[in-house]
Amino acid sequence: MSSLDNRAKQYWRENIKYVLILLAIWFLVSYGFGIFLAEPLNAIRFGGAKLGFWFAQ
């Protein structure tokens, strides 16, 4: 294997790690906040609708 192949594999390994971290954050925020924090979020209005509505989208 050449050095270029090793660098490419390392790049994609790091890239996939960041994608998985961001997907985990997205999941926690969208589902966690949308389900568990719906009532507190509904106290805030954004764009004419309750904030819990926007998280549920």
BATOR-698442 format. One line per 5 residues: number of its first residue (from 1); for each residue y, x, z of C-alpha. Coordinates in steps of 0.001 Angstrom, whole numbers, padded with zeros to 6 digits. Each point is the difference from the previous one (the first is absolute). Example, Ala and Ser with C-alpha at 12.3 -4.5 7.8 and 13.67 -1.06 7.14 Angstrom:
2
1	-004500,012300,007800 ~ 003440,001370,-000660
//
This chain:
57
1	000000,000000,000000 ~ 003422,001189,-000775 ~ 002931,000074,002340 ~ 001580,-002836,-001981 ~ -003033,-002238,000623
6	000133,000745,003728 ~ 003709,-000791,000151 ~ -000542,-003239,-001897 ~ -002773,-001075,002382 ~ 002147,000891,003000
11	002907,-001967,-001480 ~ -002114,-003113,-000486 ~ -001572,000332,003444 ~ 003478,000041,001572 ~ 001176,-002786,-002285
16	-002924,-002268,000927 ~ 000622,000737,003686 ~ 003609,-001182,-000310 ~ -001032,-003086,-001961 ~ -002540,-000956,002675
21	002542,000504,002783 ~ 002551,-002157,-001811 ~ -002604,-002701,-000684 ~ -000897,-000056,003693 ~ 003675,-000391,000934
26	000396,-002764,-002595 ~ -003050,-001809,001360 ~ 001162,000206,003614 ~ 003518,-001141,-000791 ~ -000850,-002800,-002401
31	-003039,-001461,001740 ~ 000690,001074,003555 ~ 003606,-001157,000062 ~ -000731,-003068,-002124 ~ -002748,-001226,002330
36	000625,001372,003473 ~ 003789,000115,000001 ~ 000665,-003171,-002016 ~ 001748,-001877,002812 ~ 002476,002765,000938
41	000679,000674,-003683 ~ 000721,-003684,-000627 ~ 002993,000268,002326 ~ 001700,002129,-002677 ~ 001158,-001552,-003262
46	000221,002058,-003190 ~ 000910,-001359,-003424 ~ 000023,-003580,001261 ~ -003564,000147,001342 ~ -001596,001154,003210
51	-000965,003672,000042 ~ -003618,-000903,000801 ~ -000121,-001756,-003380 ~ 000987,003197,-001788 ~ -002643,002029,001818
56	-002612,-002610,-000913 ~ 000854,000386,-003673
//
